[in-house]
Amino acid sequence: MQHLLILNARRRVFFVNALKRYFLKEGLPVGIASTDTDTLDPIKHFVDRFTVLPPITDKTFSDFLCSFIEKADIRGLMVWYDADFPHIAAIRKRIEQLGVSVLLPSFETINICNDKRSTDTFMRKHGILVPEFFADIDEVLQKGSLPYPLIVKPYDGAGSMHVYKVKNTDELKVIRNWVPNPIAQKYIEGVHYTVDVFNDLAGKPISVVPRTRIKVRDSESLISKIEMKSNIIEIASKVASLLGEPGPMNVQLIEDENGNAYVIEVNARIGGGTDLTIQAGAPFHIWTAQLLLGMPINPEHTVQDGLIMTRYYESIFTNEV
């Protein structure tokens, strides 16, 4: 059986199960494979093939990955975590030589999305509203007046790690030392949106679905709601079109009380809260599989506006390691 590989799927059980239901319904002889560095990862119990790989930064990683690709008859590979992108991009040609379709943005897009300094420059270049931005914290501290509060975070961070809100210069002087590669942005008070976008092979959006982040834990939405706001859709569509990468991405925005929507982050991958978007009617999982398998994409769909997702934790018990 051929397989699609989701690198480090980990807790993406909804996405994996939705894909398996699609393959079963369509009678497609395709399974799902995943990897991790931990044999106890929960996704192991839901995929058809699973293996433990060395850390992606290990020099043996590519050999182990390519060996698994051959053993499991992998035909498509998608990457879920931003930090993995540059490493897979570096060995992309080797993977593709094994007959694998790789869903991965270009090096340029990876840099734009993974480096918040580049994100800010890109958005300003194209006239997209972003918060006031300070790339050099030392320079910031030398200024007499700053637009507090500020958000301090790593320019290459992900998953809301090392992100702090600072209210004054005394706090900034302390917190800047807690943050690796720190940058600062003006804090925007407002409604947080994550917009799931799916581009076709030409890099044009076929689906743009905003969802509000009502409750978040560890950077992932626990409670979220579909809100098909036209201004938010318009901005996210523009960003996705400008990047022009086929497949899924998500754009994060904050809309203030005056209706100004600021782009604060872009991820050139499927989002952790896209379960809601899929359940609301936009089949990101199916389109992803079709891209990887070289199948035509049917863009027709209807989104259920106002649908709410609330999540809970489930447990798996096993005697096997």
N, C-alpha and C positions, 0 to 999 in steps of 0.2 A: 504493500500500500504506500502511495505517496503521502507526504506530510507537508504541512506548512509549519514553519518554526517561528514561534514567538520568543525572542530572546529574553530570558528572565521575566516570564509572565507573572510569577509570584502570586499576588492576590487577585489576578484578573479573571476570576472564576466566571462571572456573568458573561464576559466577552467570549471566553473559551466555550462555554456551554451554548451560547447563541450561535457560534460558528458551527458547532457539532450538529445542532438541530437543523441548520441550513443545509449542510452536506447530506444529512440523512433524508431530509425532505426532497432534495433534488436528485437523490440517488448517486451522488458523487463519491467515488472511492478515495476520499481524502481524509487523512487524520490530522490531529494537532499534536505538535511536539513543543517541548519547552526545555529550558536549561536553568541552572542556578549554581551557586557555589555551595549550597546547603542541601543535603539529601532529605532534610525534613521540611522543605518548603511545601506549603499546602497545595500548590498547583499540581504537584506530582500526582495527586489522587484524582485529577480531572482530565489530564491530557492522555493521549494514546502512547506517546513516547516521551521519556524524560531522562536526562543525564546531568550529572554534576560536572561542571567545567572549572578550570582554574580561574582566578580573578582575571578580568579582561585586560588588566595591565601586565599580567604575567607573560613572559616571553614564549611560554608553551601554549598559550591560549589558542592561537590560530590553528596549530596542528591538531589540538583536541577538538576544536569546533569543526574543522573540515573532515576529520575522521567520523564524527557523529553525523554530519551531513550525508556522507556516503552510506553509512550503515542504515540510517533511517529513511533513505531516499527522499531527502528534503528537496522540494521544488520551489519554495518561496520562503523568504525570511523578512520579518519585520522587527524593528527595534523599538522598545518602549521607553527606555530611559535616556535622557539627554546626554548624560555623561558617557554613555556607550557609543554615541554617534561617531566621534572622531576615530575611535579605535576600529570600528567596523568599516568606516569609510577608507581607512588605510589599507585594509585587506579585501576591499570590495571586489577587485578584479579577480583575485584568487578564488573567492566564493562563486562569482559568476561563471568562472571557467569550469565549475562543477555542475553547471546547468541550473543554477539557482537564480531566481528573480529576487532582487534585493530592493525592498521599499525603504529608501533612505534619501534624505535631501542632499543637495550638493554641498561641497565644502564651504562655499560662500554663504549659503543659507544657514548651515550649521553655525558658522561664526556669528552671523547676524542674530541668531536666536540664543546662542549659548553665552555670548558676551554682551552684557547689558550696555556697555559703552557703544558697541556697534549697533545694538537695537535702537538706542536713542538717536544716533547719527542717521540711521536709515529712515526712521520715522520723520525726523525733522526735514530731511532732504525731500521727502514726498508730501510735506505739508500735513502730516498727521499729528494731532495734538498729543503731547506727552507731558508728564510733570517736569517742573524745573529740575535740572540734573547737575550734579557735582561729581566729576570724575576723580578729582584730587582732594582727598580729605585734608591734607596739610594746608592746601590753598584755602579750603573752606574755613579752616580754623583761624586763618589770618584775616579773614574778612570781619568787618565790624558788625555787620547786620546780616542775619540769615532768616529765611522764611520758615521758622520753626512752626510746627513740628516737622521733623525730617524722618524719612525711612532710611536706615543704614543697612546695607546687605552686600554680599560679595558680588563682584561684577560677573563672576562665572558660577554663581550658586544655582541651586535647584532645590525644589521640594521645601521651600520656606525655611531652609536651614540657615542659621545665623542672621536672621532678619529681626531688626529692632526698631522700635519707634522712639525717637529721642526728642525731648521737649526743650532743651537748652544746651548751651555750649559746654557746661560742666558735664552733662551726660554724654555729649558727643566725644569729649576728650577721653572718657573712660571706655565707652562702648566701641569706639573705633579700634581699640586694641583687642577686642573680643572677636572681631570679624576678619577673616582672611580676605585679602584683596578688596578692601571696602570701597564702596561708592555711596553717594547719598542722593535721594530724591525728595522733593517736597511731598509731604504727606497730603493726600487728597481724601477728604471726607465724602463718602457717598455710597452708592450701591455698587457692589462688586459683581461683574459679569464674567463668566467664562463662555466663550463662543466657540462651539465646535464647527469646523469648516471642513468640507471635503471637496478637493479639486479633482477634475477629470484629468485625462492623460495630457491635455493641452495646458494644464495648470489653471483652469478656470473653475470657479466655485459652482458646484451643482447642489450644494446644501449648506445653509448657514443657520445655525440654531443656537441662540443665546439662552443661557440659563443663569439665574441668580444663585449666588453662593450664600445660602441662609445660615448654614453651620458648617464649619471646616475644622478638621483635626488632622495634624501632620500633613498639611497642604492638600488634603483630599476632601471633597465635598461629602459630608454626611447627610445633609439635607439641602436639596436644591430644587429649583422650580423653572420650568420652561417659560420664558417671556419673550415673545417674538416682537421685539421693539425695532421699528424701522431704522432709527438712527444708529443703533448698535449693529444691526445687520449690515448697514451700508459701510460702516467703518471697517468691520471685520472682513467684509468682502473685498474692500480695497486693499487691505493688507495682504490677504491671501492671493489676490490677483497679482500684486506687485512681486511677491516672492515666487509665484508661478510654479510651485512644486506639486506634482501629482500626489494624491492621497490625502490623509487626514492631517489636520493641524488644529491648534486651539489658540485663540487670541484672548488675553485677559485685559479687561477694561474696568475703570471706575467712572461712574457718572455722578457728577456733583449736583447740588441742589438747583443749580442754574441750567442743568441739562447739558453741560459740557462733558463729553466722554473722553477720557484719557487712556491711551494704550499704555499699560505698565509691563506687559510681558507677552512674548510670543513663543510657542512651543511647536516645532515642526514635527509633531507626532500626535497620536491619538491621546486624548485626555483621560485621566483617571475617573472622571465623572461622566464619561460619554455613555455609560450604561443608561442614563436617563434619556439622552438624545436618541439612542437606539430604540428604547421602549416607546418613545413618543412617535416613532414612525420613520426616522431617518436611518436606514440600514448600513451604518458605517462598517459593520463587521462584514457584511456581504460584499460591499464595494471593495473593501480591502482584499478580501479573498479573490475577487474577480480580477483586480489589478495584478495580483501575484501569480494567478493562474493563466493570465493572458486572455481572459474572457471579456466579452462586451459588457459594459455597465449600463443598466437601465436607471436613469436618473429620476424617474417619476416616483414621487412619494408625497405624503401628507403628514405634517407635524401636528401633534396634539398640543396646542398651546395651553399653558396653565398646569400641565401635568407636574406633579411633585414626586420627588424621590426621597425616601428616608431610609437610611441604611442601618444594619446591625451586624454584629460579629457572630460568626458560626464557628463551631469547633470540630476538629477531626481528631479521632483517637486511633492509635495504631501501635502494634507491637513490633512493627518492621522499621528498620532504619534504611 
